Amino acid sequence: MPQRKALNSEIDNLDIQILSILMKNATTPYTEIAKELIVSGGTIHVRMKKLEELGVIKGASLEVDPQKLGYDITAFLGIFLEKGSQYNEAVKQLQTVKEIVELHYTTGSWSIFAKIVCHDTNHLREILNEQIQSVKGIQRTETFISLEESIKRQISLEQ
């Protein structure tokens, strides 16, 4: 792997290599990583602990395919707030909508941009009408239905 300038003074090239391997396959055993990078298994454990303490690693998760669980619609919502000062309260209320899987405070046309997964268009309409558009401070929404997810990846640490 090519040498890379450290992201900060506490992260070096070995850390980047470890992260790169795990980002491709988070189930890779530490012993396998150690063999590939020609270091001890203990070194991998110590480095991972350091990366967690620095907040570089924010936990581990299991990724599921929503479609295999009956969620056939992915939509993006541009949410217009009446006033920007209503953002925090709107987010509190939107956190209760379990179908919202991402929420971003944005610049541009919308105050908030959300990703939502639903079973079908009826479910989407129900969530929009009964839960999202009734949130205090939301003036209106624009909905974009995704026809296909073509790229989904994390940031690349390789040059």
C-alpha positions as CSV (number, residue, x, y, z in Angstrom):
1,M,0.0,0.0,0.0
2,P,1.4,3.4,-0.9
3,Q,2.7,5.7,1.9
4,R,0.2,8.3,3.0
5,K,0.5,11.5,5.0
6,A,-1.1,11.0,8.4
7,L,-4.5,12.4,8.9
8,N,-3.4,13.8,12.3
9,S,-0.3,13.3,14.4
10,E,-1.8,10.4,16.3
11,I,-2.7,8.3,13.2
12,D,0.0,6.8,11.1
13,N,0.2,4.6,8.0
14,L,-0.2,1.4,9.9
15,D,-3.5,2.7,11.3
16,I,-4.6,3.7,7.8
17,Q,-3.8,0.2,6.5
18,I,-5.7,-1.5,9.4
19,L,-8.7,0.8,8.8
20,S,-8.6,0.1,5.0
21,I,-8.7,-3.7,5.5
22,L,-11.6,-3.5,8.0
23,M,-13.6,-1.0,5.9
24,K,-13.5,-3.6,3.1
25,N,-14.6,-6.4,5.4
26,A,-15.3,-5.6,9.1
27,T,-15.3,-9.3,9.9
28,T,-11.6,-9.8,9.1
29,P,-9.9,-11.4,12.1
30,Y,-7.2,-9.3,13.8
31,T,-4.8,-12.3,13.3
32,E,-5.4,-12.2,9.5
33,I,-4.8,-8.4,9.5
34,A,-1.6,-8.9,11.5
35,K,-0.3,-11.5,9.1
36,E,-1.0,-9.3,6.1
37,L,0.7,-6.3,7.6
38,I,3.5,-8.3,9.2
39,V,2.9,-7.2,12.8
40,S,1.7,-9.0,15.9
41,G,-2.0,-9.6,16.7
42,G,-1.4,-7.6,19.9
43,T,-0.4,-4.6,17.8
44,I,-3.7,-4.7,15.9
45,H,-5.6,-4.8,19.2
46,V,-3.7,-1.9,20.6
47,R,-4.1,0.2,17.4
48,M,-7.8,-0.5,17.3
49,K,-8.3,0.5,20.9
50,K,-6.4,3.8,20.2
51,L,-8.5,4.5,17.1
52,E,-11.7,3.9,19.2
53,E,-10.4,6.3,21.9
54,L,-9.6,8.9,19.3
55,G,-13.1,8.6,17.9
56,V,-11.9,7.6,14.5
57,I,-13.8,4.3,14.9
58,K,-17.4,5.1,16.0
59,G,-18.5,1.6,16.7
60,A,-19.4,-1.4,14.6
61,S,-22.7,-2.2,12.9
62,L,-24.4,-4.9,10.9
63,E,-25.6,-3.8,7.5
64,V,-28.9,-5.3,6.3
65,D,-30.6,-5.1,2.9
66,P,-33.9,-3.2,3.6
67,Q,-35.5,-4.7,0.5
68,K,-34.9,-8.2,1.8
69,L,-36.9,-7.2,4.9
70,G,-39.8,-5.8,2.8
71,Y,-38.8,-2.1,2.6
72,D,-39.1,-1.6,-1.2
73,I,-39.1,2.2,-1.3
74,T,-36.1,4.4,-0.6
75,A,-36.9,8.1,-0.8
76,F,-35.1,11.4,-0.1
77,L,-36.9,14.3,1.5
78,G,-36.0,17.9,1.2
79,I,-37.6,19.5,4.3
80,F,-38.3,23.2,4.4
81,L,-38.5,24.8,7.9
82,E,-40.5,27.9,8.7
83,K,-37.5,29.2,10.6
84,G,-33.9,27.9,10.9
85,S,-34.3,28.3,14.7
86,Q,-36.8,25.4,14.7
87,Y,-34.2,22.9,13.6
88,N,-33.3,21.3,16.9
89,E,-37.0,20.8,17.9
90,A,-37.8,19.4,14.4
91,V,-34.9,16.9,14.7
92,K,-36.2,15.8,18.1
93,Q,-39.6,15.0,16.6
94,L,-38.1,13.4,13.5
95,Q,-36.0,11.1,15.5
96,T,-39.2,9.3,16.5
97,V,-39.9,8.4,12.9
98,K,-38.2,5.0,12.6
99,E,-38.3,5.0,8.8
100,I,-35.9,7.9,8.7
101,V,-32.5,6.3,8.4
102,E,-30.4,9.5,7.7
103,L,-31.0,13.2,8.5
104,H,-28.7,16.1,7.5
105,Y,-28.8,19.8,8.3
106,T,-28.0,21.4,4.9
107,T,-27.3,24.5,3.0
108,G,-29.2,25.3,-0.2
109,S,-32.9,25.0,-0.8
110,W,-33.8,22.8,2.1
111,S,-33.1,23.1,5.8
112,I,-33.0,19.3,6.3
113,F,-32.4,16.5,3.9
114,A,-33.5,13.0,5.0
115,K,-33.3,9.5,3.7
116,I,-36.4,7.3,4.4
117,V,-37.2,3.7,3.8
118,C,-40.8,2.4,3.5
119,H,-42.6,-0.8,2.6
120,D,-44.4,0.7,-0.4
121,T,-45.8,4.0,-1.7
122,N,-48.8,3.8,0.6
123,H,-46.5,3.4,3.6
124,L,-44.5,6.4,2.4
125,R,-47.6,8.5,2.0
126,E,-48.7,7.6,5.5
127,I,-45.3,8.5,7.0
128,L,-45.2,11.8,5.2
129,N,-48.8,12.8,6.0
130,E,-49.1,11.5,9.6
131,Q,-45.6,11.9,11.0
132,I,-43.3,14.1,9.1
133,Q,-45.5,16.9,7.8
134,S,-47.2,17.3,11.1
135,V,-43.9,18.1,12.8
136,K,-44.0,21.7,14.3
137,G,-41.9,24.0,12.2
138,I,-42.0,22.0,8.9
139,Q,-43.4,24.3,6.3
140,R,-43.3,21.7,3.4
141,T,-41.4,18.8,2.0
142,E,-40.2,17.6,-1.4
143,T,-40.0,13.9,-2.0
144,F,-37.6,12.1,-4.4
145,I,-38.0,8.3,-4.8
146,S,-34.8,6.4,-5.5
147,L,-35.1,4.0,-8.4
148,E,-31.7,2.4,-7.8
149,E,-28.7,2.8,-5.5
150,S,-25.7,2.7,-7.8
151,I,-22.9,3.6,-5.4
152,K,-22.7,3.1,-1.6
153,R,-19.4,3.2,0.0
154,Q,-17.3,4.7,2.7
155,I,-14.5,7.2,2.1
156,S,-11.5,5.7,0.6
157,L,-8.3,5.8,2.7
158,E,-6.1,4.6,-0.2
159,Q,-4.4,7.1,-2.5
